[in-house]
């Protein structure tokens, strides 16, 4: 199963949902749950550290600057909607398939 990824070609962005599992043993992609990408992070869910770690992890994985990854909603929730600037839907799917 693949995550639901929405592409806005006019703006050059994609958006998708992420389910974060904080305090994991290691950072990584853990699959897809209900159309959302499941990401495990070592960071605790305190003081926004898990959200910051998520942005850094995905920016590194997608080879984009951290400023290109933005949390649209769910900043303090496990379910988040993200927007990434400068990558295509196919690039994300390819990287996620290799990382999973």
C-alpha positions in Angstrom: 0.0 0.0 0.0 1.2 3.5 -0.9 0.6 6.8 1.0 -1.9 9.2 -0.5 0.3 12.0 -2.0 -1.3 15.1 -3.5 0.7 17.1 -6.0 0.2 20.8 -6.7 2.2 21.3 -9.9 1.4 25.0 -10.1 3.0 25.6 -6.7 5.7 22.9 -7.1 4.7 21.2 -3.9 3.4 17.8 -2.7 1.5 17.1 0.4 0.8 13.9 2.4 -0.1 12.6 5.8 2.4 11.2 8.3 1.8 9.1 11.4 4.7 9.7 13.8 5.9 7.1 16.3 8.1 9.0 18.8 10.7 7.4 21.1 11.5 4.6 18.6 14.7 2.6 18.7 15.9 4.2 15.4 14.6 6.6 12.8 13.0 5.1 9.8 10.0 4.6 7.5 7.8 1.8 8.9 5.2 1.5 6.1 1.8 3.0 5.5 -1.2 3.0 7.8 -4.6 4.1 6.6 -3.1 6.2 3.7 -0.6 7.9 6.0 3.2 7.2 5.9 4.3 5.8 9.3 7.7 7.3 10.4 9.5 6.1 13.5 11.6 8.7 15.3 14.0 8.5 18.3 13.0 12.0 19.4 10.6 12.3 22.3 7.2 14.1 21.8 8.2 16.8 24.2 8.7 20.5 23.4 8.1 19.9 19.7 11.2 17.8 19.3 9.5 15.0 17.4 8.1 17.5 14.9 11.5 19.0 14.4 13.1 15.6 14.0 10.4 14.6 11.4 11.2 17.7 9.3 15.0 17.0 9.5 14.5 13.3 8.7 12.3 13.8 5.7 14.5 16.7 4.4 17.5 14.4 4.6 15.6 11.5 3.0 14.3 13.6 0.1 17.6 15.5 -0.3 15.9 18.9 0.1 16.6 21.7 2.6 14.7 21.7 5.9 13.0 24.9 4.8 11.3 22.9 1.9 9.5 20.6 4.4 6.6 22.2 6.2 4.1 20.9 8.7 0.7 22.1 7.5 -1.4 20.7 10.4 -1.0 18.4 13.4 2.1 20.1 14.8 1.4 18.7 18.3 -0.3 15.5 17.1 1.0 12.1 15.9 -1.0 12.6 12.7 0.5 15.4 10.6 -0.1 16.8 7.1 3.2 17.8 5.5 4.0 19.9 2.4 7.3 19.5 0.6 8.5 22.0 -2.0 10.6 21.1 -5.0 10.0 17.4 -5.4 7.6 15.4 -7.4 5.2 12.7 -6.4 7.2 10.1 -8.2 10.4 11.1 -6.5 8.8 10.7 -3.1 7.3 7.3 -4.0 10.7 6.0 -5.3 12.5 7.1 -2.2 9.9 5.8 0.1 9.9 2.4 -1.6 13.7 2.2 -1.2 13.6 3.4 2.4 10.9 1.1 3.6 
